Amino acid sequence: MVSDALRAEDGAPTPETIEAGRLLFAGECKFTWAAAKLSELPPPGLPEVAFAGRSNVGKSSLVNALTGRNTLARVSNTPGRTQQLNFFDLAGRLALVDLPGYGFAKVSKDKVAQWVYLTETYLAGRPNLQRVLVLIDSRHGPKAPDHAAMTQLDKAAVSFQVVLTKTDKLKPAELDAMMKRVAEEIRPHVAAHPVIMPTSSESGAGIPELRAALAALGKPPVSR
């Protein structure tokens, strides 16, 4: 079901855009690059969408759900498992970038500082970066590290969109309340996209709508 927040926004998903998203994410998606430091970043190419969020928020699970592949991005219950920027080529039209989680991670402070520097420099200087998806656990809402990340994106003038994860864990009334709370909390952030995307990698809720939104950011399909 499409949320009220989506219906209220101009450009809400239509059957045509939902189908366009389905077709894009049904295409080949392959891992292409990993970067643990700035010198290892690939040259700018395809339009990119980056996935950001606190450690263990469900970034890898969401990438897998969007692409319909269970093992494309590694899933772990151990915070800090994603230790580099991982790039995936989606049908030659869009690049998906899985960023290291911010917040708690079972690694050294020096390692965390290295990730932060790499991620912030990438976000601030990537000319083909179309949008950052800031994933937030719907059970808990935005935390201080989330707001810090959103403030950093404001300063870098990088458009970001909040994606709520694990919404299958909430009752409808609880989800509605969380949607309203998040809308209020992101209002001061100038780089925030106004539409909040509620999703569940387990149930598939919100996945078609998110695919449609991301398809609009990629290269158009080649006409035959």
N, C-alpha and C positions, 0 to 999 in steps of 0.2 A: 504494500500500500504506500502511495506517495504521501509524504507528510504535508500538513497544512502549511508549514513554512515553505515547502517547495511550490505548492499551488499558488501561494501568494506572490511569488517572485516572477517577474517577466522572464520569459524564456524557459519556463518550467518544462520538464520532459514531456514529449509527445510520443505517440506510437512510433513515429518515424525516427526520432532521435534515440529512443530506446533500442530500436532495431539497429541503428548505425553503431551504437555502443556495443551491442551484442556481436555484430559482425567484426568490429575491430578486435575485440578481446577473444574472438574465436580464432583469430589469426595466429601465426607462429610467434611465440615469445621466447627469446633465448637470452641467457646470460652472456654479456659481451665484455664486461670490464670491471675491475676492482681497483680502488685507489685507497691507499692507506696514508698517502701524503700528497701534497699539492703537485709535486713533479710527476705524479702518476695519473693525474686526471686526464681523461681523453679530450681531444680537441672538440670544441662545440660542434654539434651536428644537428640531430633531430631535435624537435621541440621536446623539452624535458618536464616531467612532473615528479617532484620529490616527495617522499613519505617521511614525515618527522613525527616524533612523539617521545614520551617518557619510556624508559626501558621497560619492556614487557607489556606494552600497551596493545600489541597485536598487529604491528606493521607487517611482519612477514606473513602472518595469517591472512591479512587483507589482500596483499599482493597475490597470494595463492588463490584466494576466493575470486578475485577479479578476473584472473586469467584461467580459472578452472583447472589449475594444476596443483597437485598436492605437495610437490617437492621443488617448485621453482625457487622459492625463497626459503631458507632454512628457518624452522620454527623451534624455539627453545623456551623452556621455563626458567632458564638462567638469565637474569638481566645482564646486558652487556655482551651478548653473543655476537651481534652484528658489530664488527670492529673495523669496518671500512665502508666506503661508499660503493655500493654494488649497483651496476648499470644493467638494465635489461632492454633489449630492442623488441618493440611490439609491432610486428608486421611492417617494419620499415617506415612507420608513420609516427611513432611516439616512443620516447625513452622513459622508462620508469626507474627512479633512483631511490634505493633503500638506504636511508641514512642511519648512522649509529644512534641508538637511543640516548636521550639525555636524562639526567637524574641519576638514580642509584645504579651502580654497576660494580660487579665484583672484580675490579681491576685497580691498578695503582692510580694515584692522583695524577702522576705524570702522564699516564696513558689517557686518562679522561681529558686532561688539558690538551693533549695532542688531537683527540677527536674533536673537541670544541673548536680549536683553531682551524682545523681542516674544514669542518662543516660550515662555520661562520664565513670563512673566506670563500668557499664554494658558493654559498647562498648569495653573498654580496656581489660576486663578480662574474656570475654565469649569464652570458647574454641570451642564451636560448632557453633559460629556465622560465617556463610559463606560469607555474603555480606550485606552491608548497601545500601539501595536505598535512595539517596539524591534527594528529590523531589523539583523541581524549577518551579515556575509559568512561563510559556513560554511567557507571555505578558510582563514580567519585567526582566527576566534573573537573574543571580546570584547577590545577595546582600552581604553586608559585613558579616551578620550572616552566610550565606551559606559558604563563604570562610573560616570563623572561624571554622565552623563544619568540613569542608574538611581538614583543617590543623590539627585539632585534630585527625581525622581518619588517616592522614599521620603519625603522631607521634605514634599512637597506632598500626600502621601497619595492619589496618583493611581495606580490599578491599571495595571500594564503587563504585556505578554506578549512574550517573545522569539520572533521569527520568523527562522529561518535562511534565507538566500537563497543562490542559485546552488549548490544541493546536487547538481545534475547534474554538477558538476565533481569530485565526490568518489566514491571507491569505497565500497560499503556498509560495510566495516569502518572506513573513515576517518570516515564520517558517524556511525556508532555511537559511535566514540570522541569525536567532537566533541560529540555530544548529551550524553554523560556529563560531559564537561569543563564545558560550559555550565551544566548542572544544578548542578554543584558551585559554580560561580562566582556564580550568581545566588541561591544559598541564603541568604546574609546579607541580601539586599535584601527588606525587609518588604513592599513593594508588588508584588513579583513574582508573577505567576500561575505556578503550578507546571508547567503544560504547555508545552513548547517545540514550536513548529510548524516542521518542516523543509519548505521549499518550493523550487520551481524555476519561474521564469517561462518558461524555455525548454521544459522537458519537461512542465510542468503538474503535477508531483508536489506533493502536499500542498495544492493549490489547492482542491479540493472540501472538505477538512477545515477549512481556514481560512474558507471561505465559510460553512460550517455554524456555526462558532464565532461569527462576526460576526453572522449572522442572529439568533442568540439575544439579541444586544444591542440590536437595532432594535425599532421599534414592531411590534406584531403585525399580520399582514395583515388587511385589512377583510373581514369575513364577507359572503358574498353569499347 
